[in-house]
């Protein structure tokens, strides 16, 4: 990175990928950070194309990352400078530091641009509210509540499971905690679980690679939709799984300790009213009945094992499948020597009351489908549903790591 500004108020750096990082410091740094984020979000909503576009924010670090609007301008006719800042007011924003130091020149389209909006004002507050409501009114507003938990179990020395939660909108990405709530107003939510395999700590490494690739690949897709580019869900899933598979195969071929490393991956992508899912391996995604209303649990994904194929084709029953000696022998996984891996994909229209469970085989080894529902219905108030489910699975079996993510909609 190249530092282009280092003052008492901020440090600004240009990254090698062309993006710009700005860290606020000094007096009222938090207020200035929040104001610039608010102004840039508004300008993006109203289609202003001569200002930076937000890529990511970190409120704890007072960091924002934006696109690059070109090089600073050293000389500009004062009248032309005033015209630039006056043009901004057509988008209901007044720049309260209208000086040449906040003007840049974007060479690729020959456009003068404006930057640094920590000192700027919205002229019409209602215009922001109207734009935000227009986004949410185009889709049914859903409220999400989730919990996630993982446990290595009493017999394993390390935990080869990983899970992830992300909230992504055109302005940035937020990593979600083990518990939380959110809505689908202008953002997508992604949840995933992965179970690694391999010698030493290769399995732990493999599942983390799978999770990290999601966090890197999907934000640009969703940001692109904010620029008017539609998302192809199937190509996005296929590209993600191919990228993970290639990375795991490369490491397995390059390092003896990583030979044979692989991972399962089950991913739910909530976009508007649709939950898109993709899957490889024997981790699972379930559609659960509404809490307290009974109903049938439905497994959305197919286990990539021979035993699961025997069950699906009626050659064995569910009781026989649960005790079969080869029930955990995978036929397909990411890495593990597989040259090509095609994920199972699907989608479901979401409604208030829906619940979804993503879990590794450490949960399903310990609990049957019926036991999963019974366990969740009996969840104590002082523990999250995911933690309670994992604890009961470990208590029942405990031979493997166990991980669960539960997402409820209202």
Secondary structure, DSSP 8 states (H G I E B T S, - for coil): -EEEEE-SSEEEEE-TTS-EEEEE-STTHHHHHHHHHHHHHHHHHTT--SB--EEEEETTTTEEEE----EE-S---HHHHHHHHHHHGGGTEEESS-SGGGEEEETTTTEEEE---SSEEES-HHHHHHHHHHHHHTS---EEEEEEEEE-TTT-SS--EEEEEEEEETTEEEE--SEEEEE-SS-EEEEEEEEEE-TTTHHHHHHHHHHHHHHHHHHHHHHHHHTT----HHHHHHHHHHHHHHHHHHHHHH-GGGTT-EE-EEEEEEETTEEEEEEESS-EEEEE--TTS----EE-S---BHHHHHHHTTSS-HHHHHH-TTTT-BS--EETT-S----EEEEEE--TT-EEEEE-HHHHHH--HHHHHHHHHT--TTS-HHHHHHHHHHHHT-SS-EEEEEEEE-
